[in-house]
Structures are given as structure tokens and as C-alpha cells.
Amino acid sequence: MTFVVSKISIALFVLTNLHIVMKLKNLPWIPFAFFAIAIGLYPLTYYLVDMHNKGLFSSKPKELIDNRIWYTAFYIHITFGGIAMLTGWTQFSKRLRDKYLNTHRLIGKIYVISVLFSSCAGLFIAFFATGGIISVMGFGSLALLWLITVVKAYTSIRRLDINEHEKWIIRNYALTFAAVTLRVYLPLLIKFGFNGDFIPAYHLVSWLCWVPNIIVAELIISKLEQKPAYATKPV
């Protein structure tokens, strides 16, 4: 219950500051923010509703769900992943960053810690991914890159290298956003791509949920590199 209250508090903070972020010129921020908040809050269902035989649990054998280590890792992954999703997108608002720098730094620390916990737990549960080696490699690669990029983002800002920090955090949040793209692509693949067959759809989505995201991130970074370098500020 403490976690539920904490997560709701984070969501309320994000929502109350939503108007600041939405003043950005680019309209794509609106669906971006909507999906980030919606999927960020989704893990609450696992705390508030009996999800046995529902959601991800429906594709897992009972023996795995009954495994306390896997079960704990799963909840660590979705809990901190949800917090990362809820908090991370606000960090890209220059207006919010300039107006509330200390808040930006605090949220950034929460985000980094959340990704560290969620990626490590995600790497563990990836070894038990439904569908065998293809899914294991897809989700395992995602978790590993998610961990590496957040470490790179954190170490670069500790060196006061804002340019590198921004590039790594763009890559990292693109991987965080895989939680959204997975939930968009998977039902579409099952229904329209594989005629209701879950396993091949899951094989494909284990890669499709994050590889295009990274490509988009690199395109954004490429455009960013064409702009004048930012002044270096202390963290």
C-alpha cells in the first residue's frame, strides 16, 4: 500500500506540472506524455487487482509464477519500470528544467535509481521469457542496453558533460519507452500479423519494441548534434 501511495504521489506531481511541459512547441509531446503516464500507472493493476491468469502471468507456467525469486524480480521490474516511465519523460522539458532545476535533479536521481533496479530485474526475468531463445535474446538485450545507457547517462552528468548526458538519456528513455511500444505492437501483431498466434508475435515484439526506438533516438541525436553545444552546468 505504501508503494501505491508513493506511485500515486509521483503521478499527481507529474500531472500538476503537465501544463509546463505541454507548453513546448511540438504537439507530439501530447501523445508521448499520455502513453508514458498511462503505461507508467499500469503496474498498479498488479497491486490492486488479482492478476493471476491475466496480463503477463497468463503466458507463464504456474511453476514459474510460484518461484519466489522470479516473482520478486518481476515485481521489482514492473514497479521501478513504472516509476521510470512516469518520471523520465518530464526530464526532456527545457522549460521545466530551467524553472525547477532542483526538481529536475531530484527526478533525475529517482529515474536513474528506478532504471537500475528495473533493468537488473528485467535482465534476470528475461532468461525466463516466453518463447525460448529468440525472446530471451530480445528482452535480454533490451535490459542490458537499458542498464548500460543509464550508467553512461549518469557518469556523463557527473563529469559535467551535458551534451553526452543528453545523448545517453535520449537513448535510455527510448529503451524505457519499449514498455509502451510493446503494448501497442503485441496485440496488433497477434491479431493482424499472426492470426491469433501468440508465440511468433512475442518473438517479433521482443525486438520490435525497442530496436526502432533506438533508431529514432539516434536520428534525434543526429539532429541535436547539428545545434550549438550547450553550456556546461554543474549537476
Backbone hydrogen bonds in HBPLUS format (Angstrom, degrees):
<---DONOR---> <-ACCEPTOR-->    atom                        ^
c    i                          cat <-CA-CA->   ^        H-A-AA   ^      H-
h    n   atom  resd res      DA  || num        DHA   H-A  angle D-A-AA Bond
n    s   type  num  typ     dist DA aas  dist angle  dist       angle   num
A0005-VAL N   A0001-MET O   3.01 MM   4  6.31 162.1  2.04 153.8 157.3     1
A0006-SER N   A0002-THR O   2.94 MM   4  6.17 159.6  1.98 149.3 155.3     2
A0007-LYS N   A0003-PHE O   2.80 MM   4  6.02 161.3  1.83 157.3 162.2     3
A0008-ILE N   A0004-VAL O   2.93 MM   4  6.10 157.3  1.98 148.1 154.6     4
A0009-SER N   A0005-VAL O   2.91 MM   4  6.10 149.4  2.00 143.9 152.7     5
A0010-ILE N   A0006-SER O   3.00 MM   4  6.33 153.6  2.07 147.0 153.3     6
A0011-ALA N   A0007-LYS O   2.96 MM   4  6.22 160.5  2.00 146.9 152.4     7
A0012-LEU N   A0008-ILE O   2.86 MM   4  6.10 154.6  1.93 148.2 154.9     8
A0013-PHE N   A0009-SER O   2.97 MM   4  6.23 154.4  2.04 146.2 153.0     9
A0014-VAL N   A0010-ILE O   2.95 MM   4  6.24 163.6  1.98 153.8 157.9    10
A0015-LEU N   A0011-ALA O   2.88 MM   4  6.09 162.1  1.91 150.0 155.1    11
A0016-THR N   A0012-LEU O   2.89 MM   4  6.01 155.7  1.95 147.6 153.8    12
A0017-ASN N   A0013-PHE O   3.16 MM   4  6.35 134.6  2.38 141.4 152.3    13
A0017-ASN N   A0014-VAL O   3.22 MM   3  5.31 135.5  2.43  97.0 108.9    14
A0018-LEU N   A0015-LEU O   3.17 MM   3  4.87 160.8  2.21  98.5 103.6    15
A0020-ILE N   A0017-ASN O   3.14 MM   3  5.58 137.9  2.33 107.9 118.2    16
A0022-MET N   A0018-LEU O   2.88 MM   4  6.08 160.3  1.92 156.9 163.4    17
A0023-LYS N   A0020-ILE O   3.34 MM   3  5.51 156.1  2.41 100.2 107.1    18
A0024-LEU N   A0021-VAL O   3.05 MM   3  5.87 160.0  2.09 122.9 126.0    19
A0029-TRP N   A0026-ASN O   3.26 MM   3  6.10 167.4  2.27 120.6 124.4    20
A0030-ILE N   A0027-LEU O   2.88 MM   3  5.81 162.1  1.91 134.7 137.6    21
A0032-PHE N   A0028-PRO O   3.18 MM   4  6.16 158.3  2.23 148.7 155.1    22
A0033-ALA N   A0029-TRP O   2.82 MM   4  5.81 159.7  1.86 143.6 148.3    23
A0034-PHE N   A0030-ILE O   2.95 MM   4  6.13 161.3  1.98 150.4 156.4    24
A0035-PHE N   A0031-PRO O   2.95 MM   4  6.06 173.0  1.96 153.9 154.3    25
A0036-ALA N   A0032-PHE O   3.08 MM   4  6.18 155.0  2.15 141.8 149.4    26
A0037-ILE N   A0033-ALA O   2.94 MM   4  6.10 162.4  1.97 154.1 157.7    27
A0038-ALA N   A0034-PHE O   2.92 MM   4  6.06 166.7  1.94 151.5 155.9    28
A0039-ILE N   A0035-PHE O   2.93 MM   4  5.91 171.8  1.93 149.1 151.9    29
A0040-GLY N   A0036-ALA O   2.88 MM   4  5.71 139.8  2.05 130.8 143.2    30
A0041-LEU N   A0037-ILE O   2.99 MM   4  6.14 140.7  2.15 144.9 152.7    31
A0044-LEU N   A0041-LEU O   2.98 MM   3  5.74 155.8  2.04 123.9 131.1    32
A0045-THR N   A0042-TYR O   2.94 MM   3  5.87 160.2  1.98 131.1 134.9    33
A0046-TYR N   A0043-PRO O   2.99 MM   3  5.51 142.4  2.13 112.5 121.8    34
A0047-TYR N   A0044-LEU O   2.93 MM   3  5.19 149.5  2.02 106.6 116.5    35
A0048-LEU N   A0044-LEU O   2.92 MM   4  6.15 146.3  2.04 152.8 163.6    36
A0049-VAL N   A0045-THR O   2.86 MM   4  5.33 147.4  1.97 139.9 144.6    37
A0054-LYS N   A0051-MET O   2.83 MM   3  4.86 144.6  1.95 135.9 129.5    38
A0058-SER N   A0055-GLY O   3.18 MM   3  5.71 148.0  2.28 109.5 117.6    39
A0059-SER N   A0056-LEU O   3.11 MM   3  5.81 160.5  2.15 119.7 124.8    40
A0060-LYS N   A0057-PHE O   3.09 MM   3  5.17 165.0  2.12 108.9 113.4    41
A0064-LEU N   A0061-PRO O   3.03 MM   3  5.51 130.3  2.29 108.8 120.7    42
A0065-ILE N   A0061-PRO O   3.22 MM   4  6.61 162.9  2.25 154.6 159.1    43
A0066-ASP N   A0062-LYS O   2.91 MM   4  6.07 149.5  2.01 150.0 158.4    44
A0067-ASN N   A0064-LEU O   3.01 MM   3  5.09 151.1  2.09 102.1 111.4    45
A0071-TYR N   A0067-ASN O   2.87 MM   4  6.00 166.5  1.89 158.6 163.2    46
A0072-THR N   A0068-ARG O   2.90 MM   4  5.92 157.9  1.95 140.8 146.3    47
A0073-ALA N   A0069-ILE O   2.95 MM   4  6.14 164.9  1.97 150.2 154.8    48
A0074-PHE N   A0070-TRP O   2.81 MM   4  5.99 153.9  1.88 151.6 159.1    49
A0075-TYR N   A0071-TYR O   3.14 MM   4  6.41 158.7  2.18 144.9 149.4    50
A0076-ILE N   A0072-THR O   2.93 MM   4  6.21 154.0  2.00 150.9 158.8    51
A0077-HIS N   A0073-ALA O   2.88 MM   4  6.05 158.7  1.93 147.5 153.5    52
A0078-ILE N   A0074-PHE O   2.99 MM   4  6.30 167.0  2.01 156.2 157.8    53
A0079-THR N   A0075-TYR O   2.94 MM   4  5.78 155.2  2.01 140.4 148.1    54
A0080-PHE N   A0076-ILE O   3.08 MM   4  6.01 166.2  2.10 148.2 151.0    55
A0081-GLY N   A0077-HIS O   2.92 MM   4  5.66 140.8  2.07 134.5 146.7    56
A0082-GLY N   A0078-ILE O   2.96 MM   4  5.85 148.3  2.06 131.8 139.1    57
A0083-ILE N   A0079-THR O   3.16 MM   4  6.52 153.3  2.24 143.1 150.2    58
A0084-ALA N   A0080-PHE O   2.93 MM   4  6.11 156.7  1.98 143.5 149.9    59
A0085-MET N   A0081-GLY O   2.93 MM   4  6.15 155.8  1.99 145.5 152.1    60
A0086-LEU N   A0082-GLY O   2.92 MM   4  6.12 157.0  1.97 147.4 153.6    61
A0087-THR N   A0083-ILE O   2.97 MM   4  6.08 156.5  2.03 150.9 156.2    62
A0088-GLY N   A0084-ALA O   2.86 MM   4  5.50 159.3  1.91 145.8 152.2    63
A0091-GLN N   A0088-GLY O   3.07 MM   3  5.59 149.9  2.17 113.8 122.2    64
A0092-PHE N   A0089-TRP O   3.33 MM   3  5.96 169.8  2.34 115.9 119.0    65
A0093-SER N   A0090-THR O   3.21 MM   3  5.76 168.9  2.22 117.8 120.1    66
A0097-ARG N   A0093-SER O   2.93 MM   4  6.10 158.0  1.97 147.0 153.9    67
A0098-ASP N   A0094-LYS O   2.82 MM   4  5.94 159.8  1.86 150.2 154.9    68
A0099-LYS N   A0095-ARG O   2.99 MM   4  6.04 156.7  2.04 146.2 152.6    69
A0100-TYR N   A0096-LEU O   2.90 MM   4  5.77 156.5  1.96 144.5 150.8    70
A0104-HIS N   A0100-TYR O   2.87 MM   4  6.15 155.0  1.93 153.2 161.3    71
A0105-ARG N   A0101-LEU O   2.96 MM   4  6.28 153.8  2.03 149.7 156.1    72
A0106-LEU N   A0102-ASN O   2.95 MM   4  6.21 156.7  2.00 145.2 151.7    73
A0107-ILE N   A0103-THR O   2.83 MM   4  6.02 172.8  1.84 158.9 160.6    74
A0108-GLY N   A0104-HIS O   2.89 MM   4  5.96 149.6  1.99 139.7 149.2    75
A0109-LYS N   A0105-ARG O   3.00 MM   4  6.29 149.2  2.10 144.6 151.5    76
A0110-ILE N   A0106-LEU O   3.02 MM   4  6.37 158.9  2.06 150.8 156.7    77
A0111-TYR N   A0107-ILE O   2.81 MM   4  6.03 157.1  1.86 150.4 157.2    78
A0112-VAL N   A0108-GLY O   2.93 MM   4  6.17 165.1  1.96 150.3 153.4    79
A0113-ILE N   A0109-LYS O   3.02 MM   4  6.18 170.9  2.03 151.9 154.4    80
A0114-SER N   A0110-ILE O   2.94 MM   4  6.04 158.0  1.99 146.2 153.1    81
A0115-VAL N   A0111-TYR O   2.90 MM   4  6.16 160.9  1.94 156.7 161.2    82
A0116-LEU N   A0112-VAL O   2.95 MM   4  6.16 158.1  2.00 150.5 156.9    83
A0117-PHE N   A0113-ILE O   3.06 MM   4  6.33 166.5  2.08 153.8 156.0    84
A0118-SER N   A0114-SER O   2.88 MM   4  6.00 170.5  1.89 153.4 156.7    85
A0119-SER N   A0115-VAL O   2.79 MM   4  5.64 162.4  1.82 147.3 152.5    86
A0120-CYS N   A0116-LEU O   3.24 MM   4  6.21 161.9  2.27 140.5 145.5    87
A0121-ALA N   A0117-PHE O   3.06 MM   4  6.22 164.4  2.08 150.5 155.3    88
A0122-GLY N   A0118-SER O   2.75 MM   4  5.79 149.3  1.84 139.8 149.9    89
A0123-LEU N   A0119-SER O   2.80 MM   4  5.98 146.5  1.91 144.4 152.5    90
A0124-PHE N   A0120-CYS O   3.23 MM   4  6.49 151.6  2.31 140.6 147.2    91
A0125-ILE N   A0121-ALA O   3.00 MM   4  6.35 169.8  2.01 157.3 158.6    92
A0126-ALA N   A0122-GLY O   2.91 MM   4  5.89 132.5  2.13 138.5 150.7    93
A0127-PHE N   A0124-PHE O   3.21 MM   3  5.88 150.1  2.31 114.3 120.6    94
A0128-PHE N   A0125-ILE O   2.99 MM   3  5.38 157.4  2.04 110.1 117.5    95
A0129-ALA N   A0126-ALA O   3.07 MM   3  4.98 160.7  2.11 113.3 111.8    96
A0136-VAL N   A0132-GLY O   2.93 MM   4  6.07 161.8  1.97 153.4 158.8    97
A0137-MET N   A0133-ILE O   2.84 MM   4  5.90 165.5  1.86 148.4 151.4    98
A0138-GLY N   A0134-ILE O   2.99 MM   4  6.15 157.9  2.04 143.7 150.4    99
A0139-PHE N   A0135-SER O   2.91 MM   4  5.99 171.4  1.92 157.5 157.9   100
A0140-GLY N   A0136-VAL O   2.79 MM   4  5.54 144.3  1.91 137.5 149.3   101
A0141-SER N   A0137-MET O   2.91 MM   4  5.80 155.7  1.97 137.1 143.1   102
A0142-LEU N   A0138-GLY O   3.13 MM   4  6.35 156.4  2.19 142.1 148.8   103
A0143-ALA N   A0139-PHE O   2.98 MM   4  6.18 165.0  2.00 148.2 151.3   104
A0144-LEU N   A0140-GLY O   2.98 MM   4  6.16 162.0  2.01 149.0 154.1   105
A0145-LEU N   A0141-SER O   2.92 MM   4  6.04 167.6  1.94 152.9 156.3   106
A0146-TRP N   A0142-LEU O   2.87 MM   4  5.96 149.9  1.96 147.1 156.4   107
A0147-LEU N   A0143-ALA O   3.03 MM   4  6.26 151.4  2.11 144.0 150.6   108
A0148-ILE N   A0144-LEU O   2.96 MM   4  6.23 166.1  1.98 151.9 155.6   109
A0149-THR N   A0145-LEU O   2.91 MM   4  5.93 169.1  1.93 149.2 152.4   110
A0150-VAL N   A0146-TRP O   3.29 MM   4  6.34 151.4  2.37 136.8 143.7   111
A0151-VAL N   A0147-LEU O   3.15 MM   4  6.35 155.1  2.22 149.2 155.9   112
A0152-LYS N   A0148-ILE O   2.95 MM   4  6.21 157.8  2.00 150.4 157.0   113
A0153-ALA N   A0149-THR O   2.89 MM   4  6.05 154.4  1.95 141.4 148.6   114
A0154-TYR N   A0150-VAL O   2.95 MM   4  6.10 158.8  1.99 143.5 148.9   115
A0155-THR N   A0151-VAL O   2.88 MM   4  6.06 171.0  1.89 155.2 157.8   116
A0156-SER N   A0152-LYS O   3.02 MM   4  6.02 151.9  2.10 143.5 150.8   117
A0157-ILE N   A0153-ALA O   3.24 MM   4  6.45 152.4  2.32 141.7 148.0   118
A0158-ARG N   A0154-TYR O   3.04 MM   4  6.29 148.0  2.14 147.2 156.7   119
A0159-ARG N   A0155-THR O   3.14 MM   4  6.36 131.6  2.38 133.7 145.2   120
A0161-ASP N   A0156-SER O   2.88 MM   5  5.30 157.7  1.93 164.2 157.0   121
A0160-LEU N   A0157-ILE O   2.96 MM   3  4.70 155.4  2.02  99.2 105.7   122
A0165-HIS N   A0161-ASP O   2.99 MM   4  6.17 157.6  2.04 149.3 156.6   123
A0166-GLU N   A0162-ILE O   2.87 MM   4  6.02 161.4  1.90 153.2 156.7   124
A0167-LYS N   A0163-ASN O   3.17 MM   4  6.45 155.6  2.23 145.0 151.5   125
A0168-TRP N   A0164-GLU O   2.97 MM   4  6.21 164.6  1.99 154.9 158.4   126
A0169-ILE N   A0165-HIS O   2.90 MM   4  6.05 153.0  1.97 150.6 158.4   127
A0170-ILE N   A0166-GLU O   3.03 MM   4  6.13 145.0  2.15 140.0 148.6   128
A0171-ARG N   A0167-LYS O   3.14 MM   4  6.45 161.0  2.17 145.9 150.5   129
A0172-ASN N   A0168-TRP O   2.86 MM   4  6.04 154.7  1.92 141.0 149.0   130
A0173-TYR N   A0169-ILE O   2.87 MM   4  5.97 165.7  1.89 144.7 148.2   131
A0174-ALA N   A0170-ILE O   3.03 MM   4  6.13 144.8  2.16 142.1 151.7   132
A0175-LEU N   A0171-ARG O   3.21 MM   4  6.57 142.1  2.37 140.2 149.2   133
A0175-LEU N   A0172-ASN O   3.00 MM   3  5.18 125.3  2.31  98.1 112.0   134
A0176-THR N   A0172-ASN O   2.89 MM   4  6.30 149.4  1.99 144.5 154.4   135
A0177-PHE N   A0173-TYR O   2.83 MM   4  5.96 151.5  1.91 143.6 150.4   136
A0178-ALA N   A0175-LEU O   3.02 MM   3  5.22 158.4  2.07 105.2 111.9   137
A0179-ALA N   A0176-THR O   3.20 MM   3  6.25 173.4  2.20 126.6 127.8   138
A0180-VAL N   A0177-PHE O   2.91 MM   3  5.31 138.1  2.08 106.8 117.9   139
A0181-THR N   A0177-PHE O   3.11 MM   4  6.57 163.4  2.14 155.3 157.1   140
A0182-LEU N   A0178-ALA O   2.86 MM   4  5.72 156.4  1.91 143.6 149.7   141
A0183-ARG N   A0180-VAL O   3.04 MM   3  5.36 114.8  2.49 103.4 118.0   142
A0184-VAL N   A0180-VAL O   3.03 MM   4  6.35 131.8  2.27 145.5 159.7   143
A0185-TYR N   A0181-THR O   2.82 MM   4  5.90 173.2  1.82 154.6 156.7   144
A0186-LEU N   A0182-LEU O   2.94 MM   4  5.77 167.3  1.95 150.6 154.8   145
A0189-LEU N   A0185-TYR O   2.78 MM   4  5.96 157.2  1.83 162.9 170.7   146
A0190-ILE N   A0186-LEU O   2.94 MM   4  6.13 163.7  1.97 156.9 161.1   147
A0191-LYS N   A0187-PRO O   3.01 MM   4  6.07 164.0  2.04 143.8 148.1   148
A0192-PHE N   A0188-LEU O   2.84 MM   4  5.68 163.8  1.86 147.7 153.1   149
A0193-GLY N   A0189-LEU O   2.87 MM   4  4.47 132.1  2.10 111.0 124.4   150
A0194-PHE N   A0189-LEU O   2.84 MM   5  6.14 134.0  2.05 165.3 176.4   151
A0196-GLY N   A0190-ILE O   2.53 MM   6  4.75 158.9  1.57 165.4 157.4   152
A0197-ASP N   A0194-PHE O   2.94 MM   3  5.31 157.0  1.99 116.4 124.1   153
A0202-TYR N   A0198-PHE O   2.81 MM   4  6.01 150.8  1.90 155.7 165.4   154
A0203-HIS N   A0199-ILE O   2.89 MM   4  6.17 153.0  1.96 154.6 162.4   155
A0204-LEU N   A0200-PRO O   3.08 MM   4  6.30 164.9  2.11 146.3 148.9   156
A0205-VAL N   A0201-ALA O   2.89 MM   4  6.09 164.8  1.92 150.1 154.9   157
A0206-SER N   A0202-TYR O   3.07 MM   4  6.02 138.3  2.25 140.5 148.7   158
A0207-TRP N   A0204-LEU O   3.13 MM   3  5.76 159.2  2.17 115.3 121.5   159
A0208-LEU N   A0204-LEU O   2.85 MM   4  5.96 170.9  1.86 152.7 155.4   160
A0209-CYS N   A0205-VAL O   3.02 MM   4  5.35 154.2  2.08 131.9 134.3   161
A0210-TRP N   A0207-TRP O   3.20 MM   3  5.90 158.9  2.25 115.9 121.5   162
A0211-VAL N   A0207-TRP O   3.00 MM   4  5.94 172.7  2.00 173.9 176.3   163
A0214-ILE N   A0210-TRP O   3.07 MM   4  6.37 152.0  2.15 153.1 158.9   164
A0215-ILE N   A0211-VAL O   3.13 MM   4  6.46 153.7  2.21 149.2 156.8   165
A0216-VAL N   A0212-PRO O   2.93 MM   4  6.22 160.8  1.97 152.8 157.1   166
A0217-ALA N   A0213-ASN O   2.89 MM   4  6.16 153.4  1.96 143.8 152.1   167
A0218-GLU N   A0214-ILE O   2.90 MM   4  6.17 154.2  1.97 148.1 154.0   168
A0219-LEU N   A0215-ILE O   3.06 MM   4  6.36 147.4  2.17 144.4 153.4   169
A0220-ILE N   A0216-VAL O   2.95 MM   4  6.27 154.2  2.02 150.7 157.7   170
A0221-ILE N   A0217-ALA O   2.89 MM   4  6.16 158.0  1.94 149.3 155.6   171
A0222-SER N   A0218-GLU O   2.88 MM   4  6.01 149.8  1.97 139.7 148.1   172
A0223-LYS N   A0219-LEU O   3.12 MM   4  6.41 152.5  2.19 143.8 149.8   173
A0224-LEU N   A0220-ILE O   2.91 MM   4  6.15 150.6  1.99 144.1 153.5   174
A0225-GLU N   A0221-ILE O   2.88 MM   4  6.12 148.4  1.98 150.4 157.4   175
A0226-GLN N   A0223-LYS O   3.15 MM   3  5.39 150.3  2.24 102.9 111.9   176
A0227-LYS N   A0224-LEU O   3.01 MM   3  5.50 162.9  2.04 114.6 120.2   177
